Amino acid sequence: MYARYLAMSLIVIPVLILLVLLASVIIGTFISELLYPLAEYTKIAEQIK
């Protein structure tokens, strides 16, 4: 019984880590996609002033 849990954890933990890394990459690209146009708009707004 214990050996099965150990094997499960050895499989599950790396998969969870990969999922977390993938999620962080997706969130990071999503945030940068949102922030980049905002930064461009602020630059344009400062130039107008």
Secondary structure, DSSP 8 states (H G I E B T S, - for coil): -HHHHHHHHHHHHHHHHHHHHHHHHHHHHHHHHHHHHHHHHHHHHHHH-
